[in-house]
Amino acid sequence: MEIKFKQLDFDFSTIKELDDMHLYLKEKFGFPEFYGKNIHALIDCWSSLRYPEDEMCGISISPNECLILKITGIASVQNVVLQNLLIAIEDVNNRCIYVGENPSIYFLIL
């Protein structure tokens, strides 16, 4: 199966704290109003990227697609923000692998 990539661009230059990141990602991904603004809620919403029927994310990808997060301005964020982002991506991809799917999220830092 050929893997296709869908790229989304993000500018983290205005993100200073975890709350900023969660609000930014909620807006960009179209997370539901009840989004909890924590790492567990982020993992849950991103885990639904291939399951639009879950209505947890306004962006979806097909089983043969992977999402590339192209992030600029990350040098200005706190380490805890970067750590949460990386942990969430790793956990989501591990969930995909566990059920026999390709990882769903890759990220590119510029």
Buried (B, 14 or more C-beta within 10 A) or exposed (E): EEEEEEEBEBEBEEBEEBEBBBBBBBEBBBBBEEBBBEBEBBBBBBBBBBEBEBEBBBBBBEEEBBBBBBBEBBEEBBEEBBEBBEEBBEBBBEBBEEEEBBBBBBBEEE
